[in-house]
Amino acid sequence: MLPIQLEMALAALGWGTRNLSAASKVSLDTIGRFKRGEALKEVTISTMRKTLEEAGIIFIDENGEGPGVRLTKDKFHKS
């Protein structure tokens, strides 16, 4: 997961950093550091990613275009 994907995922869910912090148990400071591009432990990034995936985010790897995110069908149809 890249910082830009984190920003896109939060926007898609209508979440702020506080929502992610509460759901993932990752501190606000740590999430802020990741958003600024600072290196974090892989386990911390995985925890945030898993939390977002459980909330309905699918991460799209770079495939000739830029990386991105999208909502699962279930989450999209509930919006």
C-alpha positions as CSV (number, residue, x, y, z in Angstrom):
1,M,0.0,0.0,0.0
2,L,1.3,3.4,-0.9
3,P,0.4,6.7,0.9
4,I,-1.7,7.9,-2.0
5,Q,-3.7,4.6,-1.9
6,L,-4.3,5.2,1.8
7,E,-5.7,8.7,1.0
8,M,-7.9,7.3,-1.8
9,A,-9.2,4.5,0.4
10,L,-10.1,6.9,3.2
11,A,-11.9,9.1,0.8
12,A,-13.8,6.2,-0.8
13,L,-15.0,5.0,2.7
14,G,-15.7,8.6,3.9
15,W,-13.2,7.9,6.7
16,G,-10.7,10.3,8.3
17,T,-7.5,9.3,10.0
18,R,-9.2,9.0,13.3
19,N,-11.6,6.3,11.9
20,L,-8.7,4.3,10.6
21,S,-6.8,4.7,13.9
22,A,-9.8,3.5,15.9
23,A,-10.4,0.5,13.6
24,S,-6.8,-0.6,13.2
25,K,-5.4,0.4,16.6
26,V,-2.6,2.2,14.7
27,S,-1.8,5.6,16.3
28,L,-2.7,8.9,14.6
29,D,1.0,9.8,14.7
30,T,2.0,6.6,12.9
31,I,-0.7,7.1,10.2
32,G,0.4,10.7,9.7
33,R,4.0,9.5,9.3
34,F,2.9,7.0,6.6
35,K,0.9,9.7,4.8
36,R,4.1,11.9,4.7
37,G,6.0,9.0,3.1
38,E,8.0,8.0,6.1
39,A,9.0,4.3,6.3
40,L,7.0,2.1,8.7
41,K,7.3,-1.5,9.8
42,E,5.7,-3.8,7.3
43,V,3.4,-5.2,9.9
44,T,2.0,-1.8,10.6
45,I,1.3,-1.2,6.9
46,S,-0.3,-4.6,6.7
47,T,-2.5,-3.9,9.7
48,M,-3.8,-0.7,8.1
49,R,-4.3,-2.4,4.7
50,K,-6.2,-5.3,6.2
51,T,-8.4,-3.0,8.2
52,L,-9.3,-1.0,5.0
53,E,-9.9,-4.3,3.0
54,E,-12.2,-5.5,5.7
55,A,-14.1,-2.2,5.4
56,G,-14.6,-2.8,1.7
57,I,-11.5,-1.5,-0.1
58,I,-9.7,-3.4,-2.9
59,F,-6.2,-2.3,-3.6
60,I,-5.2,-2.1,-7.3
61,D,-1.5,-2.6,-8.1
62,E,0.2,-0.5,-10.7
63,N,-0.5,-2.3,-14.0
64,G,0.7,0.0,-16.7
65,E,-1.3,2.8,-15.1
66,G,-1.0,4.2,-11.6
67,P,-1.9,2.3,-8.5
68,G,-5.4,2.8,-7.0
69,V,-8.2,1.5,-5.0
70,R,-11.9,0.7,-5.5
71,L,-14.8,-0.4,-3.3
72,T,-16.0,-4.0,-3.2
73,K,-19.3,-4.6,-5.0
74,D,-21.1,-5.1,-1.7
75,K,-19.7,-1.8,-0.2
76,F,-20.4,0.1,-3.4
77,H,-24.1,-0.9,-3.6
78,K,-24.6,0.1,0.1
79,S,-23.4,3.6,-0.6
